[in-house]
Amino acid sequence: MTTTQQLITIGIVVLGTMATRFLPFFIWPEGRRPPALVTRLGGLLPAAVMGLLVVYSLRHTNLVGGDHGLYEALALLVTALVHLRWRNMMVSIACGTLTYMALVQGWLTFLVSLAGLG
């Protein structure tokens, strides 16, 4: 891509993003309620997106070989428990990701060997 094409692409993306952010305020100004369908979708879509992300992230989990999906299951459990306790999506995702990465990188094995348990 040339520099001109890159700038045009960035401009189109910026305009598209701004349109999706500001358009609802023009369609439903203050004092005018959005339709029931829009309100219902606003309540349902966040959970649907999270479910989709869980399915997407676990799609290549090998339950037959290797660790049999143990690392993924533990990270998912940590994510769920942290979210149930603190109800903060960013903290939940961060804790689950850190748990998974610690298990994959072998930090748990390292810590167990340091403690003299292994």
Summary of the structure (lengths in Angstrom):
residues: 118
radius of gyration: 21.8
end to end distance: 54.8
largest distance: 65.9
contacts: 236
relative contact order: 0.05
helix: 75%
strand: 0%
